[in-house]
Amino acid sequence: MPGWLGPFLKRTFFGSCLVHELQKNELNRYCITCDLALCRYCISSDKHNDHKLLKIYRHVYKDVVPLDEMEIHIDCSKIQPYKCNKKWVISLNPLPHCGSGSQIVGDATCYICKRRLNDPDQYRFCCISCKVEALSRKRNEASCALRAIEAFEAIQNGEIRRKRRRKGYPHRAPIQ
C-alpha cells in the first residue's frame, strides 16, 4: 500500500475551506502529492496542475471515491463497490450496517468489520480501510512467524548460547 493511503483514510472531507470563504467551498478533493484536502477554488489556483488528485463523493453519509480513479493508485480487487449517481464507487471507511444487525448463518460478511457483502464470492471487504487493516494484520502475522522460524533455526544450529559464562570450572567437594 502506498504511504499516502493511511493519512488519506484518516482525513475528514466536506468541511469548509479555511482559505476560500466563498460559496460551495467544501473540501471534496484530495491532492495525493501534497496530502491535502482541497476545495474547487484551491484546484483552480493552478498550484496543483501536475499533481495526482482524487474526487471525493458522499454516499449514505460516508466518503467514497470513484472506483476507476482509485484503481489507478491501489489494488481495489476484493473491495465491494457501490453504485452512486450512475458511477461505481468504493467507500473509504465502513458504511452503516443495514437491518437489525442480526446475522443469518451462512451470510458472508466483511473480514474485518462484519458488514454484509452483496457478492461474497467476488468480494472480501466492504471498504478500503478494511482491506488496509487486513493487509497490515497479515504482514504482522507473517513477520511474527518469520521471527519464530529464525529463532528455531538458530537454536537447532547452536547459534544461541548462554547469556553469562561461568566464573570457572566447577569443583567437587573434598571427600571425607
PAMARBA-719427 format. One line per 4 residues: number of its first residue (from 1); their letters; for each residue x, y, z of N, C-alpha, C. Coordinates in nm, 3 decimals, always signed. Each point is the difference from the previous one (the first is absolute). Example, Ala and Ser with C-alpha at 12.3 -4.5 7.8 and 13.67 -1.06 7.14 Angstrom:
BEGIN
1> AS> +1.319 -0.569 +0.780 -0.089 +0.119 +0.000 +0.090 +0.120 +0.000  -0.035 +0.105 -0.072 +0.082 +0.119 +0.006 -0.077 +0.109 +0.073
//
This chain:
BEGIN
1> MPGW> +0.084 -0.119 +0.000 -0.084 +0.119 +0.000 +0.088 +0.124 +0.000  -0.040 +0.102 -0.075 +0.079 +0.124 -0.004 -0.004 +0.074 +0.133  +0.104 +0.081 +0.025 +0.011 +0.072 +0.127 -0.107 +0.105 +0.023  -0.057 +0.056 -0.105 -0.101 +0.105 +0.016 -0.136 -0.056 +0.040
5> LGPF> -0.018 -0.131 -0.010 -0.133 -0.059 +0.022 -0.046 +0.009 +0.146  +0.090 -0.020 +0.094 -0.036 +0.009 +0.142 -0.052 +0.138 +0.039  +0.076 +0.107 -0.028 -0.050 +0.135 +0.030 -0.128 +0.035 -0.077  -0.013 -0.051 -0.122 -0.120 +0.026 -0.080 -0.124 -0.059 +0.065
9> LKRT> +0.010 -0.122 +0.052 -0.115 -0.065 +0.063 -0.040 +0.066 +0.132  +0.095 +0.065 +0.068 -0.030 +0.066 +0.127 -0.056 +0.142 -0.018  +0.014 +0.054 -0.118 -0.041 +0.138 -0.027 -0.152 +0.013 -0.005  -0.051 +0.116 +0.041 -0.143 +0.028 -0.012 -0.021 +0.097 -0.116
13> FFGS> -0.106 -0.024 -0.074 -0.031 +0.081 -0.117 -0.133 +0.070 +0.018  -0.032 +0.086 -0.091 -0.126 +0.073 -0.008 -0.017 +0.105 +0.109  +0.109 +0.042 +0.061 -0.004 +0.118 +0.086 +0.022 +0.122 -0.087  -0.006 +0.119 +0.057 +0.022 +0.123 -0.076 +0.150 +0.029 -0.011
17> CLVH> +0.040 +0.047 -0.115 +0.139 +0.037 -0.023 +0.030 +0.128 +0.079  +0.108 -0.002 +0.075 +0.036 +0.116 +0.082 +0.067 +0.109 -0.082  +0.052 -0.034 -0.117 +0.068 +0.098 -0.086 -0.101 +0.079 -0.083  -0.098 -0.069 -0.055 -0.098 +0.064 -0.089 -0.135 +0.010 +0.070
21> ELQK> -0.038 +0.118 +0.038 -0.129 +0.021 +0.066 -0.105 +0.039 -0.103  -0.024 -0.091 -0.094 -0.096 +0.019 -0.108 -0.107 -0.108 +0.010  -0.105 +0.014 -0.082 -0.102 -0.102 -0.003 +0.056 -0.128 -0.064  -0.055 -0.112 +0.041 +0.040 -0.132 -0.052 +0.151 -0.022 +0.014
25> NELN> +0.051 +0.027 +0.119 +0.144 -0.016 +0.025 +0.028 -0.126 +0.082  -0.081 -0.104 -0.016 +0.020 -0.121 +0.079 +0.123 -0.077 -0.048  +0.067 -0.061 +0.093 +0.122 -0.076 -0.028 -0.038 -0.138 -0.054  -0.014 -0.010 -0.132 -0.044 -0.126 -0.060 +0.100 -0.055 -0.102
29> RYCI> +0.123 +0.043 +0.011 +0.107 -0.053 -0.085 +0.122 -0.025 +0.088  +0.085 -0.090 -0.047 +0.120 -0.035 +0.076 +0.119 +0.000 -0.093  +0.104 +0.075 +0.037 +0.125 +0.003 -0.077 +0.094 -0.104 +0.061  +0.028 -0.105 -0.075 +0.088 -0.106 +0.046 +0.142 +0.052 +0.015
33> TCDL> +0.043 +0.084 -0.090 +0.135 +0.053 +0.001 +0.027 +0.084 +0.125  -0.094 +0.087 +0.036 +0.017 +0.091 +0.114 -0.059 -0.053 +0.130  -0.078 -0.108 -0.006 -0.071 -0.053 +0.116 -0.090 +0.107 +0.062  -0.085 +0.059 -0.084 -0.091 +0.106 +0.045 -0.142 -0.024 -0.049
37> ALCR> -0.097 +0.038 +0.084 -0.139 +0.005 -0.044 -0.020 +0.137 -0.062  -0.064 +0.004 -0.117 -0.012 +0.125 -0.076 -0.145 +0.028 -0.039  -0.028 +0.127 -0.025 -0.130 +0.038 -0.054 +0.016 +0.029 -0.150  -0.109 +0.030 -0.067 +0.007 +0.025 -0.144 +0.082 +0.125 -0.033
41> YCIS> +0.004 +0.096 +0.092 +0.077 +0.122 -0.024 +0.150 -0.023 +0.020  +0.035 -0.089 +0.091 +0.142 -0.037 +0.018 +0.053 -0.067 -0.127  -0.083 -0.084 -0.062 +0.039 -0.069 -0.123 +0.021 +0.099 -0.114  -0.088 +0.100 -0.008 +0.007 +0.095 -0.112 +0.113 +0.101 +0.017
45> SDKH> +0.071 -0.003 +0.113 +0.109 +0.097 +0.022 +0.129 -0.039 -0.070  +0.001 -0.107 -0.076 +0.114 -0.048 -0.081 +0.118 -0.050 +0.082  -0.011 -0.012 +0.131 +0.110 -0.053 +0.080 +0.007 -0.153 -0.008  -0.109 -0.062 -0.042 -0.008 -0.146 -0.001 -0.021 -0.056 -0.142
49> NDHK> +0.044 +0.073 -0.100 -0.022 -0.042 -0.139 +0.062 -0.135 -0.033  +0.124 -0.022 +0.043 +0.071 -0.123 -0.034 -0.010 -0.106 +0.110  -0.088 +0.021 +0.096 -0.010 -0.092 +0.113 -0.107 -0.106 -0.025  +0.010 -0.108 +0.076 -0.101 -0.106 -0.006 -0.114 +0.039 +0.093
53> LLKI> -0.121 +0.004 -0.055 -0.118 +0.044 +0.076 -0.107 -0.108 +0.001  -0.076 -0.004 +0.109 -0.116 -0.089 +0.011 -0.122 +0.083 +0.034  -0.114 -0.034 -0.061 -0.126 +0.065 +0.030 -0.072 -0.085 +0.104  -0.051 +0.064 +0.104 -0.069 -0.070 +0.109 -0.149 +0.028 -0.013
57> YRHV> -0.082 -0.103 +0.013 -0.145 +0.013 -0.003 -0.058 -0.043 +0.134  -0.129 +0.029 +0.021 -0.072 -0.047 +0.118 -0.100 -0.106 -0.043  -0.004 -0.110 +0.073 -0.095 -0.109 -0.026 -0.043 -0.053 +0.136  -0.127 +0.009 +0.031 -0.055 -0.042 +0.128 +0.079 +0.065 +0.115
61> YKDV> +0.024 +0.128 -0.011 +0.069 +0.081 +0.100 +0.144 -0.044 +0.025  +0.059 -0.070 -0.093 +0.139 -0.043 +0.012 +0.077 +0.045 -0.122  +0.132 +0.014 +0.014 +0.086 +0.043 -0.110 +0.034 -0.119 -0.090  -0.013 +0.022 -0.131 +0.032 -0.103 -0.098 +0.082 +0.063 -0.113
65> VPLD> +0.073 -0.084 -0.072 +0.077 +0.045 -0.116 -0.040 -0.085 -0.120  +0.008 +0.057 -0.120 -0.032 -0.080 -0.120 +0.095 -0.119 -0.014  -0.055 -0.113 -0.030 +0.078 -0.122 -0.014 +0.107 +0.014 -0.108  -0.038 +0.056 -0.115 +0.097 +0.011 -0.110 +0.117 +0.092 +0.034
69> EMEI> -0.022 +0.103 +0.082 +0.111 +0.089 +0.041 +0.091 -0.068 +0.102  -0.060 -0.074 +0.091 +0.079 -0.063 +0.107 +0.079 -0.120 -0.050  -0.052 -0.069 -0.101 +0.071 -0.116 -0.056 +0.134 +0.038 -0.061  +0.017 +0.124 -0.037 +0.127 +0.047 -0.054 +0.108 -0.005 +0.107
73> HIDC> -0.039 +0.024 +0.126 +0.097 +0.016 +0.108 +0.018 -0.123 +0.088  -0.107 -0.077 +0.022 +0.010 -0.120 +0.085 -0.077 -0.115 -0.062  +0.023 -0.119 +0.050 -0.072 -0.119 -0.044 -0.135 -0.002 +0.072  -0.107 +0.018 -0.073 -0.135 +0.007 +0.057 -0.074 -0.133 -0.012
77> SKIQ> +0.070 -0.106 -0.039 -0.068 -0.129 -0.008 -0.040 -0.043 +0.141  -0.104 -0.073 +0.009 -0.057 -0.051 +0.125 -0.068 +0.107 +0.085  -0.011 +0.125 -0.049 -0.074 +0.105 +0.071 -0.133 +0.018 -0.071  -0.108 -0.008 +0.075 -0.134 +0.011 -0.059 -0.028 +0.143 -0.046
81> PYKC> -0.032 +0.019 -0.130 -0.038 +0.133 -0.048 -0.150 +0.024 +0.018  -0.038 +0.127 -0.004 -0.141 +0.040 +0.012 -0.033 +0.093 -0.116  -0.124 +0.003 -0.040 -0.044 +0.089 -0.107 -0.047 +0.132 +0.063  +0.056 +0.112 -0.047 -0.035 +0.131 +0.053 -0.009 +0.097 -0.118
85> NKKW> -0.120 +0.048 -0.030 -0.020 +0.090 -0.114 +0.059 -0.054 -0.129  -0.029 -0.125 -0.029 +0.043 -0.069 -0.123 +0.150 -0.025 -0.007  +0.072 +0.016 +0.112 +0.143 -0.028 +0.005 +0.025 -0.109 +0.102  +0.097 -0.084 -0.030 +0.043 -0.099 +0.097 +0.100 +0.066 +0.093
89> VISL> -0.026 -0.008 +0.130 +0.086 +0.061 +0.101 +0.036 -0.105 +0.105  +0.110 +0.026 +0.072 +0.034 -0.083 +0.116 +0.013 +0.091 +0.120  -0.039 -0.052 +0.113 -0.002 +0.078 +0.123 +0.139 +0.007 +0.063  +0.030 +0.114 +0.062 +0.127 +0.013 +0.071 -0.005 -0.077 +0.132
93> NPLP> -0.112 +0.011 +0.071 -0.020 -0.065 +0.129 -0.132 -0.075 -0.004  -0.024 -0.091 +0.095 -0.123 -0.080 -0.005 -0.127 +0.085 -0.004  -0.094 -0.042 -0.082 -0.131 +0.064 -0.007 -0.083 -0.047 +0.118  -0.109 +0.070 +0.033 -0.084 -0.046 +0.111 -0.057 -0.139 -0.029
97> HCGS> -0.016 -0.078 +0.106 -0.058 -0.133 -0.015 -0.149 +0.014 -0.029  -0.049 -0.082 -0.092 -0.142 +0.005 -0.033 -0.074 -0.109 +0.076  -0.126 +0.022 +0.025 -0.083 -0.100 +0.067 +0.021 +0.001 +0.150  -0.043 -0.108 +0.064 +0.006 -0.008 +0.146 +0.139 -0.032 +0.050
101> GSQI> +0.088 -0.041 -0.087 +0.134 -0.036 +0.041 +0.016 -0.147 +0.034  -0.112 -0.074 +0.007 +0.010 -0.142 +0.029 +0.048 -0.073 -0.125  +0.090 -0.092 +0.020 +0.058 -0.073 -0.113 -0.072 -0.133 -0.019  -0.028 -0.032 -0.124 -0.056 -0.129 -0.034 +0.118 -0.093 -0.025
105> VGDA> -0.007 -0.122 +0.051 +0.109 -0.094 -0.017 +0.025 -0.020 -0.149  +0.123 +0.012 -0.041 +0.034 -0.017 -0.140 +0.012 +0.132 -0.075  -0.043 +0.111 +0.061 +0.016 +0.131 -0.064 +0.147 +0.035 -0.005  +0.045 +0.044 -0.116 +0.139 +0.041 -0.013 +0.014 +0.144 +0.044
109> TCYI> +0.105 +0.027 +0.075 +0.022 +0.134 +0.052 +0.143 +0.044 -0.029  +0.024 +0.129 +0.018 +0.134 +0.057 -0.012 +0.090 -0.068 +0.104  +0.122 -0.032 -0.039 +0.092 -0.071 +0.089 +0.033 +0.081 +0.125  -0.006 +0.133 -0.009 +0.042 +0.085 +0.111 -0.118 +0.050 +0.082
113> CKRR> -0.095 +0.070 -0.062 -0.108 +0.066 +0.076 -0.130 -0.079 +0.004  -0.005 -0.113 -0.070 -0.117 -0.089 +0.000 -0.125 +0.059 -0.063  +0.016 +0.099 -0.088 -0.114 +0.054 -0.074 -0.036 -0.099 -0.110  -0.128 -0.014 -0.030 -0.044 -0.093 -0.104 +0.052 +0.042 -0.137
117> LNDP> +0.036 -0.098 -0.079 +0.048 +0.024 -0.136 -0.104 -0.051 -0.099  -0.015 +0.071 -0.112 -0.099 -0.039 -0.101 +0.043 -0.123 -0.078  +0.127 -0.009 -0.035 +0.050 -0.112 -0.079 +0.123 -0.059 +0.070  -0.021 -0.091 +0.093 +0.112 -0.053 +0.079 +0.101 -0.081 -0.080
121> DQYR> -0.041 -0.051 -0.116 +0.094 -0.076 -0.083 +0.103 +0.091 -0.064  -0.037 +0.124 -0.021 +0.088 +0.094 -0.069 +0.070 +0.098 +0.094  -0.064 +0.034 +0.113 +0.053 +0.103 +0.089 +0.026 -0.054 +0.140  +0.101 +0.057 +0.067 +0.036 -0.038 +0.136 -0.011 +0.117 +0.098
125> FCCI> +0.005 +0.124 -0.054 +0.003 +0.119 +0.085 -0.106 +0.099 -0.045  -0.052 +0.078 +0.096 -0.104 +0.097 -0.034 +0.058 +0.137 -0.033  +0.126 +0.025 +0.032 +0.059 +0.133 -0.023 +0.153 -0.010 -0.006  +0.061 +0.112 -0.034 +0.146 +0.004 -0.013 +0.067 -0.022 +0.135
129> SCKV> -0.051 +0.065 +0.106 +0.066 -0.011 +0.131 -0.003 -0.143 +0.053  -0.105 -0.077 -0.031 -0.004 -0.140 +0.043 +0.107 -0.082 -0.073  +0.020 +0.027 -0.127 +0.103 -0.073 -0.074 +0.139 +0.036 +0.051  +0.023 +0.128 +0.029 +0.129 +0.044 +0.054 +0.025 -0.066 +0.136
133> EALS> -0.102 -0.007 +0.085 +0.012 -0.064 +0.131 +0.033 -0.148 -0.016  -0.066 -0.068 -0.093 +0.027 -0.142 -0.023 +0.143 -0.022 -0.048  +0.047 +0.086 -0.090 +0.137 -0.014 -0.050 +0.102 +0.026 +0.110  -0.026 +0.096 +0.088 +0.095 +0.027 +0.108 +0.001 -0.114 +0.101
137> RKRN> -0.117 -0.060 +0.028 -0.005 -0.117 +0.088 +0.078 -0.116 -0.060  -0.018 -0.021 -0.129 +0.069 -0.110 -0.069 +0.151 +0.022 +0.004  +0.043 +0.124 -0.020 +0.143 +0.034 +0.003 +0.057 -0.024 +0.140  -0.075 +0.038 +0.106 +0.046 -0.021 +0.137 +0.010 -0.148 +0.033
141> EASC> -0.100 -0.078 -0.043 +0.004 -0.145 +0.025 +0.117 -0.064 -0.073  +0.027 +0.045 -0.122 +0.110 -0.056 -0.077 +0.134 +0.033 +0.065  +0.015 +0.122 +0.051 +0.127 +0.038 +0.063 +0.020 -0.076 +0.132  -0.108 -0.024 +0.076 +0.010 -0.078 +0.124 +0.040 -0.144 -0.032
145> ALRA> -0.061 -0.057 -0.103 +0.032 -0.137 -0.039 +0.145 -0.010 -0.048  +0.047 +0.099 -0.072 +0.138 +0.001 -0.049 +0.098 +0.007 +0.117  -0.029 +0.084 +0.100 +0.088 +0.009 +0.117 +0.003 -0.132 +0.076  -0.113 -0.067 +0.011 -0.005 -0.129 +0.070 +0.082 -0.105 -0.075
149> IEAF> -0.009 -0.002 -0.130 +0.077 -0.095 -0.082 +0.149 +0.027 +0.015  +0.040 +0.128 -0.004 +0.141 +0.035 +0.015 +0.054 -0.041 +0.137  -0.078 +0.020 +0.105 +0.042 -0.039 +0.135 +0.015 -0.151 +0.010  -0.095 -0.075 -0.058 +0.006 -0.145 +0.003 +0.124 -0.051 -0.072
153> EAIQ> +0.030 +0.058 -0.117 +0.119 -0.041 -0.076 +0.128 +0.033 +0.075  +0.003 +0.114 +0.069 +0.118 +0.038 +0.076 +0.024 -0.097 +0.115  -0.106 -0.047 +0.065 +0.014 -0.096 +0.109 +0.053 -0.133 -0.055  -0.054 -0.043 -0.113 +0.044 -0.127 -0.060 +0.145 +0.006 -0.045
157> NGEI> +0.045 +0.113 -0.049 +0.137 +0.014 -0.049 +0.098 +0.029 +0.113  -0.047 +0.014 +0.122 +0.088 +0.027 +0.113 +0.049 +0.144 +0.005  -0.068 +0.089 -0.067 +0.044 +0.140 -0.003 -0.036 +0.074 +0.128  -0.099 -0.049 +0.071 -0.039 +0.066 +0.124 +0.076 -0.065 +0.114
161> RRKR> +0.072 +0.078 +0.074 +0.084 -0.048 +0.110 -0.049 +0.060 +0.130  +0.065 -0.042 +0.105 -0.034 +0.056 +0.131 +0.026 +0.149 -0.002  -0.079 +0.071 +0.075 +0.017 +0.146 +0.006 +0.120 +0.036 +0.087  +0.022 -0.074 +0.111 +0.114 +0.027 +0.088 +0.089 -0.123 +0.005
165> RRKG> +0.126 +0.023 +0.002 +0.094 -0.111 +0.012 +0.021 -0.031 +0.148  +0.041 -0.122 +0.024 +0.031 -0.040 +0.136 +0.126 +0.070 +0.047  +0.012 +0.014 +0.130 +0.118 +0.066 +0.055 +0.124 -0.089 -0.012  -0.018 -0.124 -0.002 +0.112 -0.093 -0.009 -0.051 -0.140 -0.014
169> YPHR> +0.089 -0.097 +0.017 -0.041 -0.139 -0.009 -0.061 -0.042 +0.132  -0.104 -0.079 -0.004 -0.058 -0.046 +0.126 +0.095 -0.099 +0.070  +0.009 +0.010 +0.132 +0.085 -0.088 +0.079 -0.087 -0.082 +0.093  +0.044 -0.124 +0.021 -0.073 -0.085 +0.093 +0.050 +0.025 +0.142
173> APIQ> -0.087 -0.025 +0.091 +0.039 +0.011 +0.140 +0.096 -0.113 +0.035  +0.095 +0.026 +0.088 +0.093 -0.108 +0.037 -0.073 -0.115 +0.069  +0.048 -0.120 -0.025 -0.062 -0.119 +0.060 +0.053 -0.015 +0.141  -0.083 -0.029 +0.095 +0.045 -0.014 +0.138 -0.015 -0.136 +0.051
//
